[in-house]
Amino acid sequence: TKRKVPAAVITSFLLLPLWWTEAVAQSREKVVQILNEQAAKSVTREISSRNVRASYYLCNIAESEAVAQTADRIRRNFGAVDVLANNAGTVVGKSFFDITLEEMQRTMNVNFWGHLFFTKAFIGPDGHLKIPHLWPVNIASSSGLIGMPMLSAYAASKFAEVGFSEALRREIGRAHV
């Protein structure tokens, strides 16, 4: 018998490794993605072709209200969410001396704040998970551990992501954040 597995929310699909994509497509009854429209349509068709209910939602993850509204729509349409995979990201390959403040702000908004907004949308204001079995997965990169030239804004956003994830893991008592 096919076991029922509730929805996964993926904030970006473009950078997920193929093995992870395959695992989600094969093991999930419901999958939700938030990403750019062209990629969303393609990925949704691919996952749907495997008899998996798939939808996509376009959302500017740098805007907290847009994220809250999208999270509400996801819960209304899919119910429980088991996995929240925060993978959206952007990078500007410029030195600190050449990057503009606007480019730095956008990098932080997408790579850090967007992930925080989505996580907060599924965790209650009192610190309790709105969905007790939610598994947040925050995907950073090695730039969250070591800064590299020409990537100062990206490294700052990924260091923030890693620090946030470590603190969140301890706060909610889950070793898998």
C-alpha positions, -999 to +999 in steps of 0.1 A: +000+000+000+011+035-007+018+055+025+004+090+027+031+117+032+020+153+037+033+182+017+068+196+014+074+233+008+104+241-013+113+278-015+134+273-046+139+243-068+166+256-091+196+246-069+184+214-054+205+184-062+190+159-086+190+130-060+170+152-036+146+161-064+141+124-073+135+115-036+109+142-032+092+132-065+091+095-055+082+098-018+058+127-015+021+126-021+020+164-022+048+188-031+046+226-031+073+249-047+079+286-046+102+297-074+103+315-107+073+308-130+091+292-159+110+268-137+079+262-116+058+251-145+085+227-158+092+212-124+055+209-115+048+191-147+077+167-141+067+159-106+030+156-116+040+131-143+049+108-114+014+108-100+024+133-073+001+162-066+022+193-072+015+230-072+036+261-074+032+296-058+051+327-069+062+347-040+087+375-034+104+359-004+120+392+005+086+405+016+074+392+049+037+399+042+039+381+008+055+351+025+028+350+053+000+351+026+017+324+006+021+302+036-016+306+044-025+296+009-003+266+011-019+254+043-054+260+029-046+241-002-024+213+011-030+211+049+000+198+069+035+205+058+062+181+069+093+196+052+101+232+047+132+234+024+146+269+023+169+269-007+162+302-025+193+322-031+210+349-051+246+359-055+264+390-068+300+383-076+316+416-067+341+428-042+328+447-011+343+478-027+323+474-059+289+460-047+262+485-041+242+487-008+211+478-028+228+446-041+239+437-006+204+443+008+188+422-020+213+394-012+204+395+025+167+398+018+166+367-004+193+345+011+186+352+048+154+371+055+133+351+030+143+319+047+136+334+081+102+347+069+091+313+056+103+295+088+085+320+110+053+315+089+053+279+099+064+284+135+040+301+160+048+334+177+050+316+210+079+295+198+058+264+193+056+248+159+023+255+142+028+220+127+043+198+154+060+175+129+075+202+107+111+196+096+127+229+085+157+224+062+178+255+056+202+251+028+233+274+029+267+267+014+303+265+023+302+303+022+283+301+054+315+287+070+343+305+052+342+339+035+357+342+000+368+372-021+342+387-044+314+371-023+313+393+008+275+399+006+268+362-002+291+351+026+274+374+051+239+361+041+251+325+044+268+330+077+235+345+090+217+314+076+240+290+094+239+309+127+201+311+125+198+274+117+221+264+146+201+285+170+168+273+157+178+237+160+186+241+197+155+262+203+131+236+188+151+206+199+156+190+166+189+178+153+178+180+116+174+218+111 
